[in-house]
Amino acid sequence: MNAEVATSPRALAGRLKRGGPMLRPLLPGRHWNDVLGDRPLGGRFRAFRRIASVLVFTLLCIPVQAVLIQLPGRGSRHLARFYFRTLCRLIGLKLRVIGTPSAQDGTLFVSNHTSWLDILVLGATVETCFVSKADVADWPLIGWVAKLGRSVFVSRSRGRTGTEAQEIRARLEAGDSLALFPEGTTSDGSRVLPFRSSFFAAAGAAQHIQPVTIVYDRLGGLPMGRRDRPLFAWYGDMETGSHAWRLLRRTGTRATIVMEEGFAPSTQPDRKLLSATLSRRITETAAALRQNRDIPR
């Protein structure tokens, strides 16, 4: 029997009544209550409500941030963190923070990267600007938010590497804190990809470097298994819209953020050793979180 046909609600209901074997979902993050129609309207209404709330709140914050970014002081930084914290609440994502975020200016936060959700989670946890790929600047709405958040856009092309490293160095020397995802892309949530040492070309200008590990570990209020990780992970050729829609229908979601002990960049002799050290620490912490092991506070 064709698996696609068998996963329609009527076909599955018939197979269950006959006592037939249940087929596994074909799509990552797809659950049987999606297929069988367990309260589908509730899930769709929840997603619509969350999307509408995020859009309205974002449109209200954009003009305020546009003014604050022109004024002296830390008002724009405070609003950015408030904005991301509120977004997490609006989409029903709970945050558990282990450790103490660095409050020192010129901190380089180095994190693993699983999803577009990482921006919300990290932005809600620390006051920072993001190092983002250049094409994000052209995305509707998201590009405006990224620019108002004073993100540094990098093209990752060989001809621009030197110029972009200088911009990152200048921002760190001016006291701005930056968040960096040195994997260069998102993973499937079951591992941390190798870090690229080229991303640390300007790390020496930071006053402080703090490793950050982000793992999405609760779904429906319960510990999450390997099968469910693609519900959060956004990678490969996944469409942002369909991925967000599937996620926003869910309840009881949580992200755990581990703020590990930081260090001065001068303690690492070169960027390759720095990259390897950070990669090892974050990979070990992420593995412990995925296995639901306790992390020392």
N, C-alpha and C positions, 0 to 999 in steps of 0.2 A: 504494500500500500504506500502511496506517495505520502511522505512526511508532511508536506505543506497542506495537503488536503485533510490529513488526520488531525491537524492542530486547529481546525475550526471548532468553535464552541459546541455545535450540534454533533459533530463527529466524535469529539472527545466524550461528550455526555453519553452517547450511545455505547462507546467502548467501555466506559466505566460501569454502566448498568450490566453489560455482558461479562464484566470481570476481566476484560482484556488488559494486556500490559499497557502501561502509560509510556508514551514516547517522551524523550528528553526535549526540552526547548531547543530550537535551532539557533536562536539569536542570543548573544551574550546579554545577561541581565534580564532575560525574559522569564517570568514566573508563571506557574500554573493558574494563579488567580487572575492574571492578565488574560489568559487564553479562555478560561472557563467563564469569564465575565463576572467575577466576584466584585460586586459594587463598582462597576466600570464608570458609572456616572459620577460617583463620589470622587474617584481618582481624577477624572477629567475636570470636574469642577474645581478640585483642589489645584490642579496645574494652571487652569485659566486664572484663578484668583491670585495665585502667586506671581504669575507673569505680569498681570495687570498691576499688582502692587509694586513690583520692581520697576516697571516702566514709569509709573506715576511718580514714585519716590526719586528716581533718577532724573526725571525732567525737572523736578522741584530743586534738586541739589545742583544741577549744572550751572544756572545763573549765579547762585550764591558762591560756588567755588570759583567761577570766572572772576568775581570781584575780589575774593579773598586772596587769590593767587597774585594779584597786583599789589597787595598791601604787605607791609613788613610784618614780621612776627610769624608765629607758628599756627595761625588760624587755619590755613589751607591744609596743613598736615593733620590737625585735629579733626577737621571736617571729613577728610578722606578716611580716617580710621572709623569715625562714626558711621560714615556711609557704608563701608564694607561690613561692619558689625550688624548694621540694620539689614543689609541684604541677606546675610546668613540667617537672621531671625525670620525674615519674610519668606525664605524658601524652606524653612523648617530644619535647617542644618545646625545641630548643636556642636559646640566647640569644647574640647577638653585640652587645656594647656598644661604641660608638664615642664617645669623649669621656669627661669626668669628671663624675659626678653631683655636684650641690651638696650639701655636708654642713652648710650653714648653716641654723640653725633659722629658721622663718618663711619658708621658700622656697615659692613658688608654681610648681609644675611645670605647664606648659601643653602639652598633647599633642593630636595628631589622634586620631580615634576610628573604628575599623574594626569591632571585634568585642568580645564579652565577654572574649575572650582578653587584651585590652589591660589589664584589671585585674590579671591574673596577671603579665603581662610587666612592667608598670610597678611593681607591688608587689614584684617580685623584684629590681628594679634599684635602687630608692631607698626610703628609709624615709619613708613618707608616708601620709596619710589621703586618702580620696577624697570628692569632691563628686559625689553621686549623685542620681538622680531619686527622688522620694518613694516611688513604688510598689515600689521594690526592697526597702524595709524589710519589706514584707509577703510577700515570696517565701519559700517553705519552704527552710530550711537556709541559702540564700544570704543571706537577710535577717539571720539570726543572725550569720553571719560578718561582714557589713557593719557591723552594730552593734558587735560586739566589736572591729572595726577602727576604731571611732570615726569612721565616715563622717559627712559632713554631708549631710542629705537636703533637697533643694529641690523644691518643687512646680511652680515656673515659672509660677505663676499671678500675675496683676498685683497682687492684694491682698496676697500674701505676699512680694513681691520685697524690700521694705525690711527686713522682719524677718530674712529669710534672709541678706541681704547683711550685716546686723549680726552675725549668728552667724559667718559666714565671717571677717569683720574681727576679731572677738574671738578666734577660734582662731589667726589669723595673728599677732596682737599678743601672744598668750600663748606664741608660739614653735613652734606646731604647723606642720608643712609639709603642704600640701594639693596634690592633683593635680586639675586641671580639664580637662574636654573641652569647649571653647567652641563646637564645631560644634552641640552640643545634641542630636545624634543620631549614628548610625553611618552610614558611607558604604559604597559597594560595593567599596572597596579600590583602585579605579583613579583616584581623585582625592581631594582634600581639600575638604570643603564650606566655604562661607564662615563665618567666625567671627562670633559674635554679641557685639557690644560690651557688651551688658547684663551679660554674665557677668563682666565686669571691674570691676563697680561697687565691689568691695572690694579691688581689686588694690593700691591705694595703701598698704594696711596691711602688705603683704609686705615683708620685708627684702631679698628677692632674687627675681627671676623668671628661670626657666630654660626655654627652649623644648625640647621633646622630640618626636622624630619616630619613629614605630613603623611598620615595613613588614615584612610576612611575605614572605620572598623565596626560600625553599627548600622544595621538595616532592620527596620521594624522593631528597634530597641534591643535586638539580639546580636550577639557576635556574628560577624560576617565571614562566610567561607569563600574559598577560591572561586567558586562558580559565580558569586555575586559581584566580584570586583569590577568586571566590565561595566556594571551599572554606573559606577563612579568614574572609571578610567575613560579618558577621551584620547584616542590614539588612531594611528593609521588614517584611513579615509572616512572615519565617522563624521556624519553631519552634526554640526553643533545644535541645530534646531531639534532634530529627532532625539538626540542624546539628552538634551535638557528636558524635553517633554517627558521622556521615560522616567527620568530622575525626579522631576517635580511632582509626579503622581504619588511618590512614596512618602511614608511617614517614618519617624523614629530613626533618622539618619544622623550620624555623628562623625566628626573628624577629630583625631587626636594629633596635637602638635607638640613635639618635643623640642624645647629650646635647650640645646646642649651648652656646656661650658665653652665660652669663646676664648680667643687668644689673639695676640698681636701678630700681624703678618711677618714681622721680623724674626719670629721663632722658626720659620720655615725657610730653608736656604734658597729654594727656587720654586717656580710655579708648578713644576711636575710633581715634586714631593708634596706641595700644598694640595694639589688636586687629588693625589692618591690618598692623603691623610683624611681629607674631608669625605671622599667617596667611601672609604672603609668605615668611618664612624657612622655616616648616615645609612649605609647599607645594613650594618649590624643592628642599628636601632629599628629600622623599618622591618627587618625580619622578625625581631622580637615582638613588635606591635602586631604584625600579621598573625603571629602565633598566640596572641592574647596573653603574652607574658608581661609581668609587672616591670615598669621602668623606674629605676631609682629617681626620686624627686630631689 
